[in-house]
């Protein structure tokens, strides 16, 4: 049993700001978990968008800072950070592609070695 007018378990932290808004609460069908939902049903529609926007901003900032650290370390050319190459790949996807290519080459070499062993 929840105290007072608390509509969901997740809303218990609403007054202290430790809650997480329920994405389903404001949908036409509502939240199917009802009072047992671990997300807050007291937050309004705007709060969900604000929190998501804040989370995305923090993630983007962390990614930018990581790219700058990598550039300073000489892993990537600082002027090319975020820039697309001729294949349309930016420095992040280019690095991932190069790592994948390296792994594929390593696997091919391993296979070749086992064939001759």
C-alpha positions in Angstrom: 0.0 0.0 0.0 1.3 3.4 -1.0 1.2 6.4 1.3 -1.2 9.3 0.7 -1.8 10.2 -3.0 1.3 8.6 -4.4 0.2 7.1 -7.7 3.2 4.7 -8.2 6.1 3.2 -6.4 8.5 5.2 -8.6 6.8 8.4 -7.4 8.0 8.0 -3.8 11.2 9.9 -4.8 9.3 12.7 -6.6 9.5 15.3 -3.8 13.3 14.7 -3.4 13.9 14.8 -7.2 15.3 11.3 -7.2 12.4 9.9 -9.3 12.5 8.9 -13.0 9.4 9.9 -15.0 7.3 7.2 -16.5 7.3 7.4 -20.3 4.0 5.4 -20.5 2.0 7.4 -18.0 1.0 10.1 -20.5 0.3 7.8 -23.4 -3.4 7.3 -24.5 -3.4 3.7 -23.0 -1.5 4.8 -19.8 0.9 2.8 -17.9 0.0 -0.9 -17.6 2.0 -1.3 -14.4 -0.2 1.2 -12.4 0.8 1.6 -8.8 3.5 -1.0 -9.0 5.4 1.0 -11.7 8.9 1.8 -10.7 8.8 5.1 -12.5 7.1 8.3 -11.4 3.5 9.0 -12.3 3.6 12.4 -10.6 6.0 14.0 -13.2 4.2 15.9 -15.9 4.7 15.4 -19.6 7.3 18.2 -19.9 9.5 16.6 -17.2 10.1 13.5 -19.3 11.3 15.5 -22.3 13.5 17.8 -20.1 15.2 14.8 -18.4 15.7 13.1 -21.8 17.2 16.3 -23.2 19.5 16.7 -20.3 20.7 13.1 -20.6 21.4 13.4 -24.3 23.3 16.7 -23.7 25.5 15.0 -21.0 26.2 12.0 -23.3 27.1 14.3 -26.2 29.4 16.4 -24.1 31.1 13.3 -22.8 31.6 12.0 -26.4 33.0 15.4 -27.5 35.4 15.4 -24.5 36.5 11.8 -25.3 37.2 12.7 -28.9 39.3 15.7 -27.8 41.3 13.6 -25.3 41.9 11.0 -28.1 43.0 13.8 -30.4 45.4 15.2 -27.8 46.8 11.8 -27.2 47.5 11.5 -31.0 45.1 8.7 -31.6 43.2 10.8 -34.1 44.0 14.0 -36.0 42.4 16.8 -33.9 41.3 18.8 -37.0 39.5 15.7 -38.3 37.5 15.0 -35.1 33.9 14.7 -36.2 34.8 15.3 -39.9 33.5 12.8 -42.5 36.0 11.1 -44.8 35.4 10.2 -48.5 33.3 7.2 -47.5 31.0 9.4 -45.3 32.5 8.1 -42.1 33.3 10.4 -39.2 36.3 9.8 -37.0 34.3 7.7 -34.5 32.8 5.4 -37.2 36.2 5.4 -39.0 37.9 4.2 -35.9 35.3 1.5 -35.4 35.6 0.4 -39.0 39.4 0.2 -38.7 39.1 -1.9 -35.5 36.7 -4.2 -37.3 39.0 -4.4 -40.3 41.9 -5.2 -38.0 39.8 -7.9 -36.3 38.8 -9.4 -39.6 42.4 -9.4 -40.8 43.5 -11.1 -37.6 40.8 -13.8 -38.0 41.8 -14.3 -41.6 45.5 -14.7 -40.6 44.5 -17.1 -37.8 42.5 -19.2 -40.3 45.3 -19.2 -42.8 47.7 -20.4 -40.1 45.5 -23.3 -39.1 45.2 -24.4 -42.7 49.0 -24.7 -43.0 49.5 -26.3 -39.6 
